[in-house]
Amino acid sequence: MNKTPFTDQAWQNVDWFRTQTDCFDLTVRSVRIQQTDYLLVFVGGVTGSSAIEPIVESLVFHRGDLAFFPATVVYAASREEALDKILQGQTLVIVDGSAFAFIVDTRSYPSRGPSEPSVEKSVRGARDGFIEHIMLDLGMIRRRIRDPQLVTKAYAKGQRTKTDIFVLYIRDLIHPSILEDFNRRIDQLQQQVEVTSERQLCELLYGQTWNPYPHVRYTERPDIAAIHLLQGSLVILVDNCPSAIILPTTFFEQTKQIEEYTQTPLISLVMRAIRLAGVISSIYLLPLWMVLTLQQNPTWMDLPLPLIPGPLTFGVQVLIADLMIEWIRLSLIHSPLMLSSLLGIVAVFVLGDAPIAYGAYTQEILIMTAIANIGNFVTAGYELSMANKIVRLALILAVTVWGYPGFLIGVLLHYLLLLKTQAGPFPYLYPVIPFNGKEFKRLFLGNFTMDKK
């Protein structure tokens, strides 16, 4: 990248900026102090107007010295660097007659206030959540961890976006292989790519894959991010994204919630077991029930099994019921609030007695499908619940086509998929496979100590 130095003619520098960008809100203010002109160049909207006045006061009362301005002040190495900083919301102070300029941090992005995340709610936990302002997100983590060993590194990635990325870890707790692997990947990231979201950053770092299971964990809660930092994980914040990336992660780590850290150990253990049972049910319960129904085996519970017209028709009915629930869920997410009541009426017709009487599916199918989807809602990680849903649909198709052998083959392939998935230096089923007693105790009994061996 070419670097154009500043000239001692202040307005020539401003003219260069105007030729490089066509911004109607590029603003220039001139201040004359003891026969010397100072030009303030900034962009409206992302530059705090309240910060411009202290800059002028610092220049006037201290005769051009910015040492008393209460923010970051650095030299601008080139015009290109200065233009990038201006578009980020910082202010450039050009001194007429001198071939240098100052960059003053006056960023003030429009943002909303911290509020409790709508996805990761808690009864006893904190009520703040990450927002789209990366500096405020960093502050919410620093408020919880005041250790000098907390390392924060800043990156700007993207040829056009130049998105701010913060990487956080605790120096004496981070696993060396985690840090080494991430540094290698972030250094090899090409500057020509664009970063607009945390998901896009993960794909750029770890590549696109057909594996539905997430290799990182996303969270909107700063307390969860702080807990994982204390456990030796690495946290990534991306500007304009109201969530943090936690890596590495495992299958069992994705099932944990903040409630497990705010309740007594016994209650936390019971709730964790109930949640894990719901996660397993969301994957295997519906396909297993289909196998038992096709075999007409009521099992030791003596469950009443419905009469089925045929394996193919039965499988199609299960798929219809499962897809109907999924469509309703997606509609609730994307529909305006004023239409939610109308959507509830539609859901009654779709999942009520009318389709059952019409023969689209039976009451038993609807009940078992509802239980399986409740297991999806119990799953803490949204990405993990979506991956489990895809696996369940694949198992339903396998049972529909091949019956009992298809179920066994599908379960085996799912198990192999989990074994093949690698989350950093740890296997995806760690600490169960391979078994680690100390880490198993931390994960399931709520201890903070992490075993790195």
NORTA-V472536 format. One record per pair of residues at least 4 apart in sequence whose ideal C-beta (glycine too) atoms are under 6 Angstrom apart, sorted by the first residue. I is the first residue (numbers start at 1). GAP is how many residues later the second one is. D is the distance in Angstrom with one decimal. If there is no record, write none. Layout:
# NORTA-V472536
I|GAP|D  I|GAP|D
This chain:
# NORTA-V472536
3|75|3.8  4|74|5.7  4|75|4.3  6|7|5.5  6|93|5.0  6|94|5.8  6|95|5.5  7|5|5.1  7|92|5.9  8|89|5.4  8|90|5.9  8|91|4.8  10|27|5.9  10|29|4.9  10|84|4.7  10|86|3.9  13|81|5.5  14|14|5.6  16|63|5.8  20|63|5.9  25|18|5.6  25|19|4.0  25|20|6.0  26|17|5.9  27|15|5.6  27|17|5.7  28|11|5.9  28|13|5.4  29|11|4.3  30|7|5.9  30|9|5.6  31|7|4.5  31|25|5.7  31|28|5.6  32|5|5.4  33|26|5.9  33|31|5.6  37|59|3.9  38|21|5.6  38|57|6.0  39|55|4.3  40|51|5.8  40|53|5.9  41|51|4.3  42|5|4.2  42|49|4.3  43|4|5.7  43|43|5.8  46|43|3.5  46|63|5.7  47|42|4.8  47|59|5.2  48|58|5.2  48|60|3.0  51|55|3.9  55|49|5.9  57|4|5.7  58|4|5.6  58|8|5.4  58|10|5.2  58|11|4.7  59|5|5.5  62|6|5.7  66|7|4.9  66|36|6.0  69|4|5.8  71|34|4.6  72|33|4.0  73|29|5.6  73|31|5.4  74|29|5.2  76|5|5.8  76|6|4.2  76|25|4.4  76|27|5.0  77|4|5.2  82|10|5.0  85|5|4.2  85|18|4.9  86|6|5.6  89|18|3.7  90|13|5.5  90|15|5.4  90|16|5.9  91|13|4.6  91|15|4.6  92|9|5.6  92|11|6.0  93|9|4.3  93|11|6.0  94|7|4.5  109|24|5.8  111|20|5.7  111|21|5.7  111|22|4.0  112|19|5.7  114|14|4.3  114|15|5.9  114|17|5.7  115|14|5.9  116|11|4.5  116|13|5.8  117|12|4.0  117|103|3.7  117|104|5.9  120|100|5.6  120|101|5.1  122|136|4.8  122|137|5.9  124|138|3.9  125|133|4.6  125|137|5.2  126|97|5.1  129|91|4.8  129|92|5.9  130|7|4.8  130|90|5.2  130|112|4.9  130|113|5.7  131|5|6.0  131|111|5.3  132|108|5.0  132|110|5.4  134|30|5.4  134|103|5.4  134|105|4.1  137|100|5.2  138|28|5.7  140|82|4.0  141|81|5.4  141|84|5.8  141|85|5.8  144|82|4.1  145|5|5.2  145|81|5.5  149|21|5.1  149|22|4.5  149|23|5.3  150|20|5.5  151|18|5.5  151|20|5.3  152|14|6.0  152|16|5.4  153|14|4.5  154|12|5.7  155|10|4.3  156|6|4.9  156|8|5.9  157|6|5.8  157|8|5.8  157|38|4.7  158|4|5.2  158|5|5.0  158|36|4.7  158|37|4.5  159|32|5.6  159|33|5.1  160|34|6.0  161|33|5.0  161|34|5.8  163|32|4.3  163|76|5.4  164|75|4.1  165|73|5.6  166|71|4.2  167|69|5.6  168|67|4.5  169|5|4.3  169|65|4.7  170|59|5.6  173|59|4.4  174|5|5.1  174|58|5.7  175|57|5.6  175|277|5.3  177|248|4.3  178|56|5.7  178|246|5.3  185|20|4.6  189|15|5.9  193|11|5.7  195|5|5.9  195|6|5.3  196|4|5.7  197|44|5.7  198|40|4.6  198|43|4.7  198|47|5.3  201|37|5.8  202|4|5.8  202|14|5.6  203|5|5.2  206|9|5.8  212|175|3.9  212|178|4.8  213|174|4.7  213|208|5.4  214|169|4.0  215|208|5.8  216|29|5.1  216|31|4.5  216|33|5.7  217|29|4.3  217|32|4.1  217|37|5.9  218|25|4.9  219|5|4.5  219|6|5.9  219|25|5.6  220|22|5.9  220|23|4.8  224|34|5.6  225|10|4.9  225|19|4.8  228|5|3.9  228|18|4.8  229|6|5.7  230|218|5.5  231|219|4.6  232|218|4.4  233|13|5.3  234|13|5.5  235|9|5.3  235|11|5.7  236|9|4.0  237|7|5.5  248|175|4.1  248|176|3.0  248|178|5.8  249|4|4.9  249|5|6.0  249|174|5.4  250|173|5.4  250|176|6.0  250|178|5.7  250|180|5.2  251|177|5.3  251|178|5.8  252|191|5.8  254|127|3.9  254|130|4.2  255|21|6.0  255|24|5.6  255|125|5.4  256|4|5.7  257|123|4.5  259|4|6.0  260|8|4.5  260|12|5.8  260|186|5.7  263|4|4.2  263|5|4.8  268|178|5.3  275|103|5.5  278|97|4.1  278|100|3.5  279|100|5.1  281|4|4.1  281|94|4.2  282|90|5.5  282|93|3.0  282|94|4.6  282|106|5.1  283|105|5.0  283|108|5.6  283|109|5.4  284|4|5.3  285|87|5.3  286|82|5.5  286|86|4.2  287|108|3.9  287|109|5.6  287|112|5.1  287|120|5.6  289|79|5.1  290|109|4.8  291|108|5.8  291|113|5.3  291|116|4.9  292|5|5.0  293|12|5.1  294|17|5.8  294|109|5.7  298|4|5.2  298|5|5.4  298|7|5.8  306|56|5.0  306|58|4.6  308|6|4.2  309|4|4.5  315|85|2.7  317|44|4.1  317|48|5.6  318|47|5.6  318|78|5.7  319|4|6.0  320|40|5.8  320|41|5.8  321|40|4.6  321|44|5.1  321|45|5.5  321|48|4.3  322|47|5.1  324|26|5.3  325|48|5.1  328|19|5.1  331|4|5.2  331|12|5.5  335|4|4.8  335|8|5.7  339|4|5.9  347|4|5.7  348|4|4.9  349|5|5.6  353|4|5.7  355|5|3.9  356|7|5.9  361|4|4.3  376|9|4.6  376|13|5.7  379|5|5.5  379|6|3.9  391|23|5.5  395|15|4.4  398|4|5.9  398|8|3.6  398|12|4.1  399|7|5.3  399|8|5.0  401|5|5.9  402|4|2.9  418|10|5.3  418|11|5.5  421|7|3.9  423|5|5.4  426|4|4.3  429|4|4.1  431|5|3.9  431|8|3.8  431|9|4.5  436|4|5.9  438|13|3.9  439|12|4.9  441|4|5.0  442|5|4.2  442|7|5.9
